[in-house]
Amino acid sequence: MKILLKAFLLTAPINFVYAAEGQKSAGLPQMDIATFPSQLFWLVITFSLLYLFMWKFVIPRLGATIEERRDKISNDINDADNLNTEATDILKKYDEQMANASQESNEIITNSKKAMLDHLETLKKENEEKVNSLISESQAKIKAQEEKSKIEIRNATLDTVKAIVSRYIENIPSDEEINKKLN
Amino acid sequence: MAADNPIDPIHQFEISKIADIQLGGIDISFTNSSLFMVFALAATMALFVIGLSKKSIIPNRMQMLSELSYNFIANMLRDQVGDQGRAYFPFIFSLFMFIFFCNFIGLIPYTFTVTSHLIVTFAFAGLIFIAVTIIGFVKNGLGYLRIFYPSGIPIFLAPLIVPIEIISYLSKPISLSVRLCANMLAGHSILKIFAGFIVMLGFLGFAPLIFLVVLYALETLIAALQAYIFTILTCIYLNDALHPDH
């Protein structure tokens, strides 16, 4: 803004002076050949300076910055791609491990179930055998007791019979005789 | 004339001396035209010095602006000429920035439009014409003369086509320079005339004022557009010199 103000201040009085003096050259100012050398001279100077500035300063620096940014962006994209593939790999591995683990756990569950059932079966069998043997033992005991009781009853009967008979008769019958009668 | 007529539309194009300099009898005074050439140079330098002062990966506004202009011209050159045009990029870029800033600074009231003078635009056009012709002959040898006889034209048409092509080639610098200069001259004259109408009509001046606002917007567009056209035509001429077969 300061520059523009300066320009105005520098040129405005000159313009006013020219306006007051009246038009010096008739026709278009563009056709005033006298001004050509000055215009060309300053054009060459300013444009050469601009060209040098652009060539030596602006283009190398801007080009480098733009190139740098392009590199950075492509590097970042590469990095992102690499990380992405890495992440995909990890996910795949994780999925595999999860599948393996679930399979393993399933196996473990089935195996332990089977083992448990087997164990139960054997226990059942053992107990049955034990119970059976106990039953047969008891049965044998009962039978023996029965036999014993039978003999004891007979003996008691014999003794009773003998006692009763001896009270009424002198002659005591022998055991064989009583047994014969009892049967 | 200027004293009688306060809204003389031509007055703004007059060249007035600021410092009188004579070199070997030639008048090379520092004039208002020279001053605004320096302003265009300073504006371009300011844009890039500020834009490049803090070069970062993520650009700020001024850096963005300088990179946009760089990419704009770089893409234009690549599209029109291809990779062979790289060597001429500093010139094309400088040309665009200089004309662009001359046109735009000229839109500010009480300033001077450097590009409204035919000698300035003709200096550019003439330089481009000579440079393109030299580049054409250096790169293609005498084969460059093929541009005057496009392939696929029957031989009996040659006496007709070749002179037309030569005339059109020679008129390139004239059309290039006159286009820019005339656009600036006409636009700024009309702006000045309508600005004068506002003063002359007093209260009724709002009508030309509205028109002036619209016209000013159009002139802003033309200032950018003419810089663009001048630059892209230079690229096209350069392409013709590098690839005369196309």
HADDOCK unambig.tbl for C-alpha pairs under 7 A between the chains (distance, minus, plus):
assign (segid A and resid 8 and name CA) (segid B and resid 110 and name CA) 6.54 0.50 0.50
assign (segid A and resid 8 and name CA) (segid B and resid 111 and name CA) 6.93 0.50 0.50
assign (segid A and resid 11 and name CA) (segid B and resid 32 and name CA) 6.60 0.50 0.50
assign (segid A and resid 14 and name CA) (segid B and resid 16 and name CA) 6.84 0.50 0.50
assign (segid A and resid 19 and name CA) (segid B and resid 2 and name CA) 5.61 0.50 0.50
assign (segid A and resid 19 and name CA) (segid B and resid 3 and name CA) 5.49 0.50 0.50
assign (segid A and resid 20 and name CA) (segid B and resid 3 and name CA) 5.89 0.50 0.50
assign (segid A and resid 22 and name CA) (segid B and resid 1 and name CA) 6.03 0.50 0.50
assign (segid A and resid 22 and name CA) (segid B and resid 2 and name CA) 5.62 0.50 0.50
assign (segid A and resid 22 and name CA) (segid B and resid 3 and name CA) 5.48 0.50 0.50
assign (segid A and resid 23 and name CA) (segid B and resid 1 and name CA) 5.75 0.50 0.50
assign (segid A and resid 23 and name CA) (segid B and resid 2 and name CA) 5.75 0.50 0.50
assign (segid A and resid 28 and name CA) (segid B and resid 10 and name CA) 6.95 0.50 0.50
assign (segid A and resid 29 and name CA) (segid B and resid 13 and name CA) 6.15 0.50 0.50
assign (segid A and resid 29 and name CA) (segid B and resid 14 and name CA) 5.25 0.50 0.50
assign (segid A and resid 30 and name CA) (segid B and resid 117 and name CA) 5.33 0.50 0.50
assign (segid A and resid 30 and name CA) (segid B and resid 118 and name CA) 6.28 0.50 0.50
assign (segid A and resid 36 and name CA) (segid B and resid 119 and name CA) 6.62 0.50 0.50
assign (segid A and resid 37 and name CA) (segid B and resid 27 and name CA) 6.47 0.50 0.50
assign (segid A and resid 37 and name CA) (segid B and resid 28 and name CA) 5.85 0.50 0.50
assign (segid A and resid 38 and name CA) (segid B and resid 27 and name CA) 6.07 0.50 0.50
assign (segid A and resid 38 and name CA) (segid B and resid 28 and name CA) 3.81 0.50 0.50
assign (segid A and resid 38 and name CA) (segid B and resid 29 and name CA) 5.67 0.50 0.50
assign (segid A and resid 39 and name CA) (segid B and resid 33 and name CA) 6.82 0.50 0.50
assign (segid A and resid 39 and name CA) (segid B and resid 34 and name CA) 6.54 0.50 0.50
assign (segid A and resid 39 and name CA) (segid B and resid 120 and name CA) 6.99 0.50 0.50
assign (segid A and resid 40 and name CA) (segid B and resid 120 and name CA) 6.80 0.50 0.50
assign (segid A and resid 41 and name CA) (segid B and resid 28 and name CA) 6.50 0.50 0.50
assign (segid A and resid 42 and name CA) (segid B and resid 34 and name CA) 5.58 0.50 0.50
assign (segid A and resid 43 and name CA) (segid B and resid 37 and name CA) 6.79 0.50 0.50
assign (segid A and resid 46 and name CA) (segid B and resid 37 and name CA) 6.38 0.50 0.50
assign (segid A and resid 46 and name CA) (segid B and resid 38 and name CA) 6.15 0.50 0.50
assign (segid A and resid 46 and name CA) (segid B and resid 41 and name CA) 6.41 0.50 0.50
assign (segid A and resid 50 and name CA) (segid B and resid 41 and name CA) 6.03 0.50 0.50
assign (segid A and resid 50 and name CA) (segid B and resid 94 and name CA) 6.32 0.50 0.50
assign (segid A and resid 51 and name CA) (segid B and resid 90 and name CA) 6.58 0.50 0.50
assign (segid A and resid 51 and name CA) (segid B and resid 91 and name CA) 6.33 0.50 0.50
assign (segid A and resid 51 and name CA) (segid B and resid 94 and name CA) 5.58 0.50 0.50
assign (segid A and resid 54 and name CA) (segid B and resid 90 and name CA) 6.02 0.50 0.50
assign (segid A and resid 54 and name CA) (segid B and resid 94 and name CA) 6.41 0.50 0.50
assign (segid A and resid 55 and name CA) (segid B and resid 90 and name CA) 5.21 0.50 0.50
assign (segid A and resid 58 and name CA) (segid B and resid 48 and name CA) 6.63 0.50 0.50
assign (segid A and resid 62 and name CA) (segid B and resid 67 and name CA) 6.80 0.50 0.50
assign (segid A and resid 65 and name CA) (segid B and resid 55 and name CA) 6.81 0.50 0.50
assign (segid A and resid 69 and name CA) (segid B and resid 57 and name CA) 5.57 0.50 0.50
